[in-house]
Amino acid sequence: MPTLAETQARFVAALRNRDTAPLPLVLGRDGEIPALRFDVYRNNVHVSLVNAIAAAYPTVERLVGPDFFRGMARVFVGEALPQTPVLLDYGAGFPAFIERFSPASTLPYLADVARIDWAWHRAYHAAEGQSLTPRDLSAVPAEHLGGARFTLHPSVQALASPWPSLSIWRTNRHDDEVRSVNLRAGGEETLVSRPGHEVGVWHLPNGGSRFLHRLLAGETLSDAAGATGAEFDLVTTLQTLLTSGAIAHYRF
């Protein structure tokens, strides 16, 4: 008699691969394994997971077209079934999968566009939180600001790409007619936040994502800025953080 873990593992294997026989425990009234009905069940599972990927990555789908996207998503689903019962969490590994999916190799920026899609998805479903205003931060004496440590809004994410991925993402996400983007324009950094009811996506100055990750690690404003580089535009970055509602609290 197989253990529960063995039974579950075999059931998952049968869902993943049509060549794997369903469990003997899955029997029809005639005592035979209902392979055709199990195929229908398997297909329904895969279709629902492909639909979940499409819902989380609409910009990627528009970029490559629905047929290519669904084919790519089916391969991903075949390799990576959900690890939790929460379907909203499914698909985090899709950008990394795109990087090694050879049919997509002609679009080297596609994985980074997918990362912005996933950041938007995560921000949309993130917990609520308060945001500081410029007036709130102006209450801190300038000579003390460098020693402040910041807590960011739960929805905040920062990404860096060697490609103009934000420009590509924006036109494919929002424009009726997709604009041409110069791939030689250089890399872009992106901030995603949802301080209210709508997700916002902002451009960050060079080094901004590294700066935010250092703030998230608990570094002071001064230390995080200093470690980012001499050419880092701290003023513009802080303005973007306040405009986007990315800062929740500060402490000393």
C-alpha positions as CSV (number, residue, x, y, z in Angstrom):
1,M,0.0,0.0,0.0
2,P,1.6,3.3,-1.0
3,T,2.0,6.1,1.5
4,L,0.1,9.3,1.2
5,A,3.3,11.1,0.0
6,E,3.9,8.4,-2.6
7,T,0.2,8.6,-3.8
8,Q,0.4,12.4,-4.1
9,A,3.7,12.3,-5.9
10,R,2.4,9.8,-8.5
11,F,-0.8,11.9,-8.9
12,V,1.3,15.0,-9.6
13,A,3.5,13.0,-12.0
14,A,0.4,11.9,-13.9
15,L,-0.9,15.5,-14.1
16,R,2.5,16.7,-15.5
17,N,3.1,13.9,-18.0
18,R,0.5,12.2,-20.2
19,D,2.8,9.2,-20.5
20,T,2.6,8.6,-16.7
21,A,-0.3,6.3,-15.9
22,P,-2.9,7.7,-13.4
23,L,-3.1,6.1,-10.0
24,P,-4.8,2.7,-9.7
25,L,-6.9,4.4,-7.1
26,V,-8.5,6.5,-9.8
27,L,-10.9,3.9,-11.1
28,G,-14.1,4.0,-13.1
29,R,-17.2,2.0,-12.3
30,D,-15.9,-0.9,-14.4
31,G,-12.8,-1.1,-12.3
32,E,-10.6,0.3,-15.1
33,I,-8.5,3.5,-15.0
34,P,-10.6,6.1,-16.9
35,A,-7.7,7.5,-18.9
36,L,-9.8,9.7,-21.2
37,R,-11.5,11.4,-18.3
38,F,-8.2,11.8,-16.5
39,D,-6.9,13.5,-19.7
40,V,-9.8,15.9,-19.5
41,Y,-8.9,16.6,-15.9
42,R,-5.2,17.1,-16.7
43,N,-6.1,19.4,-19.5
44,N,-8.4,21.5,-17.3
45,V,-5.6,21.8,-14.7
46,H,-3.1,23.0,-17.3
47,V,-5.5,25.4,-18.9
48,S,-6.3,27.0,-15.6
49,L,-2.6,27.4,-14.8
50,V,-1.8,28.9,-18.2
51,N,-4.7,31.3,-17.7
52,A,-3.2,32.3,-14.3
53,I,0.2,33.0,-16.0
54,A,-1.6,35.1,-18.7
55,A,-3.4,37.1,-16.0
56,A,-0.1,37.9,-14.3
57,Y,1.9,38.7,-17.5
58,P,-0.4,40.6,-19.9
59,T,2.4,42.8,-21.2
60,V,4.5,39.8,-22.1
61,E,1.5,38.2,-23.9
62,R,1.0,41.3,-26.0
63,L,4.7,41.4,-26.9
64,V,4.9,37.9,-28.2
65,G,1.3,37.3,-29.2
66,P,-1.3,35.0,-27.6
67,D,-0.3,31.8,-29.5
68,F,3.4,32.0,-28.7
69,F,2.6,33.1,-25.1
70,R,0.3,30.2,-24.4
71,G,2.8,27.7,-25.9
72,M,5.5,29.1,-23.8
73,A,3.3,29.1,-20.7
74,R,2.4,25.5,-21.3
75,V,6.0,24.5,-21.2
76,F,6.5,26.4,-18.0
77,V,3.5,24.8,-16.4
78,G,4.8,21.4,-17.4
79,E,8.0,22.1,-15.6
80,A,6.7,24.0,-12.6
81,L,3.4,23.2,-11.0
82,P,2.2,25.4,-8.1
83,Q,4.0,24.8,-4.8
84,T,1.2,26.4,-2.7
85,P,-2.6,26.4,-2.8
86,V,-2.6,30.2,-3.4
87,L,-2.9,30.7,-7.2
88,L,-2.0,34.4,-6.9
89,D,1.5,33.3,-5.9
90,Y,2.0,31.1,-9.0
91,G,4.3,32.3,-11.7
92,A,7.1,33.9,-9.8
93,G,9.6,31.8,-11.7
94,F,8.3,32.7,-15.2
95,P,10.8,35.5,-15.9
96,A,13.8,33.2,-15.1
97,F,12.2,30.5,-17.3
98,I,11.9,33.0,-20.2
99,E,15.6,33.6,-20.0
100,R,16.4,30.0,-20.8
101,F,13.5,29.4,-23.2
102,S,15.4,29.3,-26.5
103,P,12.4,30.3,-28.8
104,A,12.3,33.6,-26.9
105,S,16.1,34.2,-27.2
106,T,15.5,36.8,-30.0
107,L,13.9,39.1,-27.4
108,P,16.6,39.4,-24.8
109,Y,14.7,42.1,-22.9
110,L,11.5,39.9,-22.5
111,A,12.5,38.4,-19.1
112,D,13.0,41.9,-17.6
113,V,9.7,43.1,-19.0
114,A,8.1,40.0,-17.4
115,R,9.8,41.0,-14.1
116,I,7.9,44.4,-14.2
117,D,4.7,42.5,-14.9
118,W,5.3,40.3,-11.9
119,A,6.2,43.3,-9.7
120,W,2.9,45.0,-10.8
121,H,1.0,41.8,-9.9
122,R,2.6,41.6,-6.5
123,A,2.1,45.2,-5.8
124,Y,-1.6,44.9,-6.7
125,H,-2.1,42.2,-4.2
126,A,0.2,43.6,-1.5
127,A,-1.0,44.5,2.0
128,E,-2.2,48.0,2.7
129,G,0.1,50.5,4.3
130,Q,0.5,54.2,5.0
131,S,2.8,56.5,3.0
132,L,4.7,59.5,4.1
133,T,4.1,62.8,2.3
134,P,6.8,65.4,1.5
135,R,5.4,67.5,4.4
136,D,6.0,64.6,6.8
137,L,9.6,64.3,5.8
138,S,10.1,68.0,5.9
139,A,9.6,67.8,9.7
140,V,13.0,66.1,9.9
141,P,15.9,68.6,10.4
142,A,18.2,68.5,7.4
143,E,21.2,67.7,9.5
144,H,19.5,64.6,10.9
145,L,18.0,63.2,7.7
146,G,21.1,61.3,6.7
147,G,20.8,59.2,9.9
148,A,17.2,58.2,9.2
149,R,16.3,54.6,8.4
150,F,13.2,54.1,6.2
151,T,10.5,51.4,6.1
152,L,9.0,51.1,2.7
153,H,5.4,50.5,1.7
154,P,4.6,46.7,1.5
155,S,4.0,47.0,-2.3
156,V,7.3,48.6,-3.2
157,Q,9.7,46.8,-5.6
158,A,12.7,48.1,-7.5
159,L,14.2,46.5,-10.6
160,A,17.2,47.2,-12.8
161,S,17.7,46.1,-16.4
162,P,20.4,46.5,-19.0
163,W,17.6,47.1,-21.5
164,P,15.1,49.9,-21.8
165,S,12.6,47.4,-20.3
166,L,10.4,50.1,-18.6
167,S,9.9,51.9,-21.9
168,I,9.1,48.6,-23.6
169,W,6.7,47.7,-20.8
170,R,4.9,51.0,-20.8
171,T,4.1,51.1,-24.5
172,N,3.0,47.5,-24.6
173,R,0.9,47.9,-21.5
174,H,-0.8,51.2,-22.1
175,D,-0.6,52.4,-25.7
176,D,-3.2,51.4,-28.4
177,E,-0.4,51.5,-30.9
178,V,3.0,50.2,-29.7
179,R,5.7,52.8,-30.0
180,S,9.2,51.9,-31.3
181,V,11.8,51.7,-28.5
182,N,15.5,52.1,-29.2
183,L,17.2,49.0,-27.7
184,R,20.5,50.8,-27.8
185,A,19.2,53.5,-25.4
186,G,20.7,51.7,-22.4
187,G,19.3,50.2,-19.3
188,E,16.5,51.5,-17.1
189,E,15.5,51.1,-13.5
190,T,11.9,50.8,-12.3
191,L,10.0,51.5,-9.1
192,V,6.6,49.8,-8.6
193,S,4.3,50.9,-5.7
194,R,0.7,50.9,-4.8
195,P,0.1,53.4,-2.0
196,G,-3.6,53.7,-2.7
197,H,-5.9,51.6,-4.9
198,E,-3.9,51.8,-8.1
199,V,-0.5,50.4,-8.9
200,G,2.0,53.0,-10.2
201,V,5.2,52.4,-12.1
202,W,8.0,55.0,-12.1
203,H,11.4,55.5,-13.6
204,L,14.3,55.5,-11.1
205,P,17.6,57.3,-11.6
206,N,20.6,55.0,-12.2
207,G,21.5,53.3,-9.0
208,G,18.0,53.8,-7.5
209,S,17.1,50.1,-7.2
210,R,20.4,49.4,-5.4
211,F,19.7,52.3,-3.1
212,L,16.2,51.0,-2.3
213,H,17.5,47.5,-1.6
214,R,20.0,49.0,0.9
215,L,17.2,50.9,2.6
216,L,15.2,47.7,2.8
217,A,18.2,46.0,4.4
218,G,18.1,48.7,7.2
219,E,20.9,51.0,6.2
220,T,20.6,54.7,6.9
221,L,19.9,57.2,4.2
222,S,23.5,58.4,4.2
223,D,25.0,55.0,4.1
224,A,22.7,53.7,1.4
225,A,23.3,56.7,-0.8
226,G,27.1,56.6,-0.2
227,A,27.3,53.0,-1.2
228,T,25.3,53.6,-4.4
229,G,28.0,55.7,-6.1
230,A,29.2,59.3,-6.4
231,E,27.0,60.0,-9.4
232,F,23.8,58.8,-7.7
233,D,21.0,61.4,-7.9
234,L,19.7,61.2,-4.3
235,V,17.4,64.2,-4.6
236,T,15.5,62.9,-7.7
237,T,15.3,59.5,-6.1
238,L,13.8,60.8,-2.9
239,Q,11.3,62.9,-4.8
240,T,10.3,59.8,-6.8
241,L,9.9,57.8,-3.5
242,L,7.7,60.4,-2.0
243,T,5.6,61.0,-5.1
244,S,5.0,57.2,-5.4
245,G,4.1,56.8,-1.8
246,A,7.0,54.3,-1.4
247,I,8.1,55.5,2.1
248,A,6.0,54.3,5.0
249,H,8.0,55.3,8.1
250,Y,11.3,56.7,9.3
251,R,13.2,56.1,12.5
252,F,16.6,57.0,14.0
